Amino acid sequence: MGFGSQLKEWRGHRRMSQLDLATAAGISTRHLSFLETGRSRPTEGMILRLASVLDIPARDQGSLFSAAGYRPRMATRPASGLDAMPAAIAGAIRLMLDRHDPYPGLVLDHQYSVLMANPAFAALAAVADAPFGPGENFLDAFLGAESVRTLVVNWEAAAADLVQRVRTEAWLQGPRSPLQRRLDRLTADPAVVKALDSYPATDRLPVLPIELRVGDTELRFITTLSTFGSTQDALVEGVLIESFFPADDATRRFFEKVTSPEKQ
C-alpha cells in the first residue's frame, strides 16, 4: 500500500477530516490532499509530524517511511522476548518483577503475549491449569480457558472489564490491528457475550478487584498496568507490566506464607 493510501486509512481510522488533520499538522488541506493522492512526496519530517498527530505507533511508522521511499527511522524488528530488547529496558522490567515479589506480576507485549512472569504468578497459573506461560497469549487464556473461568470468582465482571480495556488499546493500534482480530474471535464466545451483556461499559468501576478461589481460600487483588512512555523502539512500545496487589490482609498473608524462605 502506498504512502498516500496508508495516510488516508489512518486518518479515517482516527475519524479526522482532511481539514482536521491539516490544521493539527500545520499544513494546508491542498498539501494534505496532494500527499494522499500521491501528487506530492512527503519529507521525512512531514511523515514524523503526521504520524505524531495521528498517534501512529512506532512499529507502524516504518511502513510509512518505506512507502515514501525512505529508510525507517525506528526499530521495527519482530518481538522475540526480553532478550531482544535494549539491555537497560529488559533489566528494568526484570527488576520491577523481582521487587514485586511475593505478589504476582507478569509482562505482556502489545498483543498480550506473555513475555515473562514472576514465581508468584507462575504459581497461580499452575493452580488454574491455564496456559499463561511465556509465549502464550493472556487474552486467549483468560477469556477462553474454562479452568480460568472456574478459578476467577468474578470472571464475568473481570472479562467484561478486560475486553473494554483491550478494545481501546486495539483502536489505538490502528486500522489493521491484529489485537482487534484476536478480540473479535474471543468475543464471539457465548460466555464472553454473556459477560459483556451483564456488565456493560457504563458500569465499569475505576478499579475492579479480581477475586480468585484457590481450594478453600479466596484471594482478592487489584491490578495496575505500567508502560514505557516516549519509546523509540517498536519492540518496547506497548509492553505492559501487570502487577497484582493484595486487596485484603488474607491475600497478603497467603502470599507471604507461600513464598517465605521456610517454604522454599
MARVO-796155 format. One line per field, with one value per residue (C-alpha): z, y, x; residue in one letter; chain. Coordinates in pm, whole numbers, plus 50000, padded with zeros to 5 digits. Layout:
// residues N
Z = [Z:...]
Y = [Y:...]
X = [X:...]
type = [a:...]
mol = [A:...]
***
This chain:
// residues 264
Z = [50000:49902:50143:50045:50088:50429:50539:50431:50607:50933:50904:50855:51147:51373:51245:51123:50817:50586:50744:51095:51011:50804:51079:51350:51137:51038:50663:50401:50303:49947:50056:50252:49954:49732:49985:49997:49619:49558:49376:49643:49814:50188:50356:50646:50880:50739:50793:51156:51201:51055:51247:51569:51503:51412:51710:51489:51691:51629:51494:51218:51121:50938:50676:50606:50564:50336:50122:50080:49974:50299:50540:50859:51145:51428:51515:51374:51448:51539:51904:52044:52420:52672:52541:52216:52400:52491:52795:53016:52943:52993:53317:53443:53367:53548:53845:53866:53873:54129:54356:54330:54495:54679:54482:54125:53824:53454:53139:52820:52473:52263:52151:52512:52463:52789:52786:53149:53480:53834:54052:54232:53906:53778:54091:54023:53661:53776:54008:53722:53491:53221:52950:53100:53037:52821:52459:52544:52498:52811:52638:52496:52841:53049:52814:52663:52923:53125:53412:53445:53447:53738:53927:53898:54119:53943:53598:53409:53554:53507:53150:53054:53206:53021:52685:52716:52800:52513:52267:52340:52300:51972:51835:51929:51746:51417:51137:51086:51449:51499:51855:51725:51515:51818:52023:51755:51773:52151:52194:51973:52258:52418:52769:52679:52508:52828:53036:52817:52833:53212:53269:53007:52971:53151:53471:53488:53818:53841:53991:53957:54220:54089:54315:54299:54475:54548:54734:55039:55017:54844:54721:54622:54414:54248:53944:53794:53445:53379:53034:52890:52758:52471:52339:52000:51981:51828:52043:52369:52265:52402:52661:52969:53321:53513:53888:54129:54474:54766:54830:55183:55467:55399:55047:55169:55437:55189:54952:55227:55368:55044:54936:55274:55293:55522:55238:54970]
Y = [50000:50340:50623:50821:50525:50442:50804:50820:50491:50616:50947:50765:50532:50832:50987:51304:51503:51642:51980:51836:51669:51956:52206:51990:51930:52296:52241:52330:52091:52119:51992:51707:51615:51601:51374:51137:51118:51078:51408:51520:51321:51385:51479:51265:51548:51564:51189:51227:51524:51347:51028:51229:51396:51063:50891:50614:50356:50335:49981:50106:50418:50216:50121:50488:50566:50266:50353:50706:50576:50632:50403:50351:50561:50343:49984:49752:49412:49141:49072:48788:48838:49043:48930:49120:49447:49706:49574:49869:49822:49446:49495:49748:49509:49220:49446:49558:49197:49098:49388:49298:48961:48797:48916:48811:49007:48946:49120:49130:49257:49474:49164:49039:48754:48666:48766:48692:48612:48607:48292:48409:48447:48118:47951:48096:47982:47631:47628:47743:47481:47751:47844:48163:48074:48269:48268:48201:48467:48614:48702:48353:48203:48447:48471:48124:47874:47705:47649:48025:48089:47846:47996:48361:48413:48735:48618:48782:49127:49084:48957:49248:49495:49336:49337:49704:49795:49592:49739:50083:49957:49785:50106:50299:50041:50130:50008:49675:49579:49203:49261:49362:49047:48835:49021:48970:48596:48578:48797:48559:48305:48281:48309:48635:48767:48699:48875:49186:49191:49155:49421:49700:49959:50225:50018:49987:50065:50276:49974:49624:49373:49027:48752:48401:48081:47853:47548:47685:48019:48330:48578:48935:49161:49494:49529:49809:49842:50008:50104:50268:50617:50803:50488:50492:50114:49918:49614:49809:50010:49862:49642:49611:49520:49398:49391:49223:49379:49215:49381:49241:49108:48746:48764:48941:48676:48393:48505:48599:48248:48050:48248:48264:48113:47835:47718:47715]
X = [50000:50137:50209:49901:49668:49816:49785:49422:49347:49496:49312:48982:49053:49118:48793:48963:48865:49130:49069:49114:49444:49579:49502:49658:49969:50001:49969:49709:49431:49562:49904:49745:49528:49836:50010:49713:49676:50049:50092:50340:50614:50643:50968:51083:50994:50642:50597:50700:50468:50167:50245:50258:49922:49762:49927:50064:50260:50635:50606:50371:50562:50826:50570:50500:50870:50922:50620:50753:51096:51284:51461:51255:51389:51266:51342:51078:51230:50980:50910:51117:51111:51301:51640:51577:51509:51771:51956:51860:51489:51497:51688:51433:51147:51313:51388:51024:50905:51168:51077:50708:50770:50593:50291:50205:50328:50377:50495:50287:50366:50133:49940:49905:50151:50326:50692:50775:50606:50738:50718:50403:50212:50351:50212:49866:49883:49970:49668:49445:49596:49584:49838:49982:50347:50593:50484:50120:49853:49698:49369:49326:49379:49176:48879:48884:49006:48732:48975:49027:48652:48626:48921:48810:48504:48401:48507:48219:48289:48665:48624:48398:48642:48935:48753:48661:49020:49163:48914:49056:49413:49327:49173:49486:49698:49533:49307:49488:49540:49599:49482:49139:49118:49202:48942:48676:48737:48729:48421:48221:48236:47888:48035:48211:47897:47702:47968:47955:47574:47581:47847:47819:48094:47887:47900:48280:48447:48766:48943:48798:48912:48997:48866:49013:48914:49210:49083:48902:49082:48951:49211:49132:49358:49363:49588:49793:49940:50276:50404:50715:50645:50815:50979:51152:51173:50887:50962:50941:50637:50317:50486:50265:50373:50070:50112:49871:49836:49654:49319:49288:49502:49409:49552:49864:49925:49863:50139:50381:50338:50373:50681:50856:51210:51083:50857:51128]
type = [m:g:f:g:s:q:l:k:e:w:r:g:h:r:r:m:s:q:l:d:l:a:t:a:a:g:i:s:t:r:h:l:s:f:l:e:t:g:r:s:r:p:t:e:g:m:i:l:r:l:a:s:v:l:d:i:p:a:r:d:q:g:s:l:f:s:a:a:g:y:r:p:r:m:a:t:r:p:a:s:g:l:d:a:m:p:a:a:i:a:g:a:i:r:l:m:l:d:r:h:d:p:y:p:g:l:v:l:d:h:q:y:s:v:l:m:a:n:p:a:f:a:a:l:a:a:v:a:d:a:p:f:g:p:g:e:n:f:l:d:a:f:l:g:a:e:s:v:r:t:l:v:v:n:w:e:a:a:a:a:d:l:v:q:r:v:r:t:e:a:w:l:q:g:p:r:s:p:l:q:r:r:l:d:r:l:t:a:d:p:a:v:v:k:a:l:d:s:y:p:a:t:d:r:l:p:v:l:p:i:e:l:r:v:g:d:t:e:l:r:f:i:t:t:l:s:t:f:g:s:t:q:d:a:l:v:e:g:v:l:i:e:s:f:f:p:a:d:d:a:t:r:r:f:f:e:k:v:t:s:p:e:k:q]
mol = [A:A:A:A:A:A:A:A:A:A:A:A:A:A:A:A:A:A:A:A:A:A:A:A:A:A:A:A:A:A:A:A:A:A:A:A:A:A:A:A:A:A:A:A:A:A:A:A:A:A:A:A:A:A:A:A:A:A:A:A:A:A:A:A:A:A:A:A:A:A:A:A:A:A:A:A:A:A:A:A:A:A:A:A:A:A:A:A:A:A:A:A:A:A:A:A:A:A:A:A:A:A:A:A:A:A:A:A:A:A:A:A:A:A:A:A:A:A:A:A:A:A:A:A:A:A:A:A:A:A:A:A:A:A:A:A:A:A:A:A:A:A:A:A:A:A:A:A:A:A:A:A:A:A:A:A:A:A:A:A:A:A:A:A:A:A:A:A:A:A:A:A:A:A:A:A:A:A:A:A:A:A:A:A:A:A:A:A:A:A:A:A:A:A:A:A:A:A:A:A:A:A:A:A:A:A:A:A:A:A:A:A:A:A:A:A:A:A:A:A:A:A:A:A:A:A:A:A:A:A:A:A:A:A:A:A:A:A:A:A:A:A:A:A:A:A:A:A:A:A:A:A:A:A:A:A:A:A:A:A:A:A:A:A]
***
